[in-house]
Amino acid sequence: MKIEFLSNTKTKDLNISNETFNKEFNESLIHQAVVSFLATSRQGSAKQKNRSEVRGGGKKPYRQKGTGRARAGTIRSPLWRGGGVTFASRPRNFTKKINKKMYRAAIKSIFSELVRQNRLVAIEKPTLEKPKTKVFASFLNQFSLSKVLIITEEYDMNLYLSARNIPNVDIITVREINPVNLLKPDKVAVTSEAIKQIEEWING
């Protein structure tokens, strides 16, 4: 099968693998992959101190009886100002595991749906001698790319710096592909070398 190839010289088509880009849309599998990715991305580092961890409070604040007040054993009780938290948060692991075969199948399904919706295009990687937002914005306007994710075969500092101030434009490498960043943009533009890497990765 083929997708549109956008180039400065001319527009043509690029052959892509049916094995990777022509799969059925599996909504439940994609949902699993998205939930797994978002859950695994959570830090889970929320932490509060309970009454045993708050500093001070070793001495009973006043005698047990005769004061007219409720009995108290420590000033660091959760009922007191400056005391510990009753149900204190603890660091936890939110990871939801999904096996590699299922994850790759979900990525295939997403790419295949992008092809069916004409949201996946191939591009000629722009060559920038130095970071220049104006030049890169002109390149995007030439092909009417606005809300777009660009996937390259390797990290390019000049390209990244040129794009970071343009709204709704993201630059990633093949290694950074995940279900969430594929689903968000209107268009996904991939360099020809990156397509080869994607096919090797998913089918490997």
Secondary structure, DSSP 8 states (H G I E B T S, - for coil): -EEEEE-SS--EEEE--HHHH-----HHHHHHHHHHHHHHH---------TTTSS---S-SS-SSSSSS---S-TTSTTSTT---TT------------HHHHHHHHHHHHHHHHHTT-EEEE-----SS--HHHHHHHHHHTT--SEEEEESS--HHHHHHHTTSTTEEEEEGGG--HHHHHSSSEEEEEHHHHHHHHHHHH-
